[in-house]
Amino acid sequence: MSLFSELKMAVPWGHIAAKAWGSQKASPVLCLHGWLDNANSFDRLIPLLPRDFYYVAMDFGGHGLSSHYSPGLPYYYQNFVGEIRRVSAALKWDRFSIMGHSFGGTVGGMFSCMFPEMVDKLILLDSSPFVLDSNELENLLTYKRKVIEHTLQVEQAAQEPSRALSPEEMLQRFLKNNSHVGEECGELLLQRGATQVPAGLVLNRDRRIAWPEHTFDFISKELCAHAVKKLQAHMLLIKATEGFFDVRREYDADKGLILFMTDQLKSALGERFQFVEVPGNHYVHMNQPDHMASIIGSFLQSRNRIPAQL
């Protein structure tokens, strides 16, 4: 499982890049990275998982080695949900499992409700299948405005080349903006997230991508309660004790939203829903992959329940 292959799937705006581990004849698992991350997010975890699965970790559009969206188009949440359908069609998958970290879990959760017959198992790593509007009602129009304004600003600055940084400066800036990522994991993400040019390193990601709250589709509690009833998948939600609970960090002390979400999932899915809390931060799947692999592997290979705390 230490060996992997690179994939490139054609889309109207270019291609979606991905990394694959295992045999194409095995049961497929689509792995979805978090906001501004890339497929290397799973490099430390997947080699430790059961070998009788075919793991494909994709780069969302505008991230990693995937093409940027066409000029003039902002990045909306629904576009990322659509990318899952494009990838599954390209790979000729009728039914598969999804493992998503953070933003990737939210995108995977929405896909699983929209295409419930296609998803066998859904694994969310310090994530949630939806983002609720409970704390954000006053900000929703502002977010929609800002994504349009930001896209226009990027277009006006399109003639300016991306600033190149030395590898060390790039890493330090990355770690400053990602306090939950250690140096080793930061280097791993930058291997796929940056490109060497004569003057140093430049980030690969599209400059139109700014803040996740500008891209998310926030939904009401009523819509959430309705949507989770559509799920057909067996679901494992792993929350880190020092992870994120909300889109904006100032709300992280309030765990009300995740409690509401888990209650809804328990009610709708019954024995098909499992919740596990683990020690660690938002990038626990990269920082403690051994521990996470044992939990995820047990879930993938069995329909029996696993302990609620490990």
N, C-alpha and C positions, 0 to 999 in steps of 0.2 A: 504493500500500500504506500510505500515511500515514492513509488514511481507514478507519474501522472502524465496526461497528454493535454495539449492545448487544443481548444475548439474555437471555431469562428463561424457564426451563423448569420446569414445575410438577412438584413432588414431594409426597408425602403430608404432609411437615412444612412446606411452603411453596414455595420455588422455589430453583433453582440459577441463579446469574447467570453470564454469560460475555460475552466480547468476541470479535468475529469480523472477520477481514480476508479480502478476496478474494471470488471468485465461488463461490456454493454449488454450481455445476456442476463445480468443480475437485476434484481429489483431496483428501480431508480429512485434516487433521492436528490431533489434539487435544493441547493444551498444558497441562501440569499444573505448578502452582507449588509452591514449597517450604513447609515448616512455618511457619505464621503469616504467610506472604506472601499474595499475591493475583494476579489475572490481569495486573495492571500489571507484573509481573515480566518479561513478554515484550514490553513496549512499545518497547524500544530494539532488540530483535533481529528481531522479525517483519517490520517494514518493509524490512529488508535482505535478506530471504530471497526465493527464486524466487517469481514472481507466479503461476505456474501451479498453485498449491495453495490450498486453503481452510483457513485457520488459525482454530481456535476455542480460546481460552484461558478456561478455566472457573475460577470461585472454588469451592474445596471448601466443603462445608457448614460454617457457623460462621466462615467467612473472607470478607473482602472484602464484596461486596454480596449474597452468598447468605444464605438464611435460616439461623437457628440451629436446631439439633435441638430436638425437642419436650422439654418439661420432664421431668426424671427420667432422661434417657438420656445416658450418657457417650459420648465420641467414641472409637470403636474403629477400628483399621486396616481391618478388613474392610468397615466402612460406607463408607469412602472408595473402596475397590475397587468396591463396588456402585454408587457414584455414577457411575463411568465407564460402567457398563452402562446406567444410567438416561439419561444424556446421549446415548449413542449411539443408544438406542431413540427418544428424543425427536427426534433429528436424522435418524432413519431411515438410519443408517449400518450397513451389513453388514460393511464392511472399511475400515480406516483406519490411519493411522500415529499414533504417540504420541511426544511429546517432553516429557520430564519433568525438572525440576530438583530435586535433593536428595530430599526426602520424596516429591515428585510422581513422581520417577523410580522410587522403590521401589514406590509404589502402582501405577504403570503397568507395572512389571515383573511384579508378581504377577498383574495383570489379563491380561497377555500370556501367562502360563503357564496361567491358568484358562480363557481364551477364545482359544486360540492361532490358531484359524481366522479371527479377526476383525482381527488386527493384522498389517499389512504390513511396517512398519518401526518400530523402537523406538530412540529416541535418548535417552540418559541423560546429563544435564549434571551433572558432579561428583556422581554418585549411584551406586547399585548396585541391581540388581533385587530384592535381598533384604537383610535385616539378620540376620546370623548371631548365634547365641547364645554363641559361643565365649568371650567375655569377660564374659558376663552371667548365667551360670547361677545364681549365688548371689543375684542381684538380681531374678529374674523374678517371684517371688511378691510381693516388696516393691513392684514396679512395679504389679502388678495390684491390690494393696491400696490403693496411693496414689491411683490413678485413681478408685476408689470413694470414698475419703475426701475427695478434692478436690471431686468432684461434689457431695457432701453439704454441704461447706463453702460452696460457691458458692450452693447453694440457700438455705442459712440467711442468706446475705448478699444475697439477691436483692432485698430491699426497698431496699438502699442504692444510690443512683444511681452510675453510673460517674463517676469523677473527671474533670473537664474540665481541660485544660491549654492554655496558649497555644500557638500554632503553633510557636514557637521552642523552647519547653520540650518539647513533644511530639517534635519532630525530634531534639533533643539526647539525649533519653532513648532514642529509637529507635536512634540511632547508637551509643550506649553499649552497648546490648544486641545490636547487629549490627555488630561490628567490621569485617566484610568488605564492608559497604555504604558507599559514599561519600555525600556530602551530596545530590548531585543525584538519585541512585537512591533514597535514603531519602525524599526529597520525593515522588518518583514513586509509591512504594509506599504512602505515607500518603494520597495523593490518593484512593485507593480503599479504604484501610484505616482511615480515620477520617472522622468526620462532624462538621460544624460545628454547635454548639449555642450558645445565648446566652452561656454562660460560657467558651466556647473550643472545643477539639476533644476528642472522645471516640473511643476505638478501637471499630471495628465488630466485631472478633472476639469470639466467645463466650468468656466468662470460664471456662467449663468446660475449655477447651483450655489446657493448661499445658505439660507437657514431652513431647517426642516419644517418649522411651523408655517413657512410660506408655501410649502408644497402639500402638506397633509390635507386630507379631507376629514375635518372634524365632524363627528356624528353625535346625535343626541342619544341619551340613555334609552329612549323608546326605540330608536332605530337599531341600536346595539342589541336590545332584548329580542327584537324581531330577527335580526341577521344571524345570531348564533344558533337559532333554531334550524337554520338551513344546513348547518355543518353536518356532514356525514362521517368525517374523519375521526379517528382516535387522536386525542390531543394531549401533549405533554407541555406544560408551561413551567419553565425553570426560572425562578427569580433569584437574583443575587442579593444578599443581605445589605450590601453597600452599593447597589445598582441604582438605576434611574426608575422613577415611578411616574414621571410626567414629562411633557415636552420641554417645559421650562424648569430649570433647576431650582428656582425659588419655591416651587410647589412640591419638591421631593419629600419634604417632611410629612406631607399629607398623603397617607396611603389609602385614602378613601376611594379613589378611582380604581385602583387595582383590586381592592376588596369587592367593590361593586362588580367588576369584571369577572372575578373568580366565582362569585355567587351566581352570576348569570350563566357561566359556563357549567358549573356544577348542576344547576337546575336543568339546563337544556340537554347536556350530554350524559349526565349520570356517570355510570362506570366507564364511559369512554373518555372522561376527563381526569387527568392527573396533574397535581400541583406539587412541585418540589422546590424547597428553598435551600440554597447552598451558600456557604460563606464565600465572599469575594466581591469584586466590583463589577462594573458594567461589562468589562471585557474578560469575564471569568473563563469563557470558552478558549481564550488565547493564553491567559495567565496560568490557569490550572486545568489544562486539557485532559490530564489523566483522570481526574475526579469526574469531569463532565462526561468523558467517554464511557465510563462504566454505567452512568445513569442512562445516557442516550442509547448505548448499545443494548441494554436490557429492554428498553422500550421498543426499539426497532425489531428485536427478535422475538418478543413475546407480547401476548395480549393480557398477560397477568399484570396485576398492579405492582408498583414498586413503592418502597417506603416514602412517606411524605417529607421526611427530613433525613439527610445523609451527611 
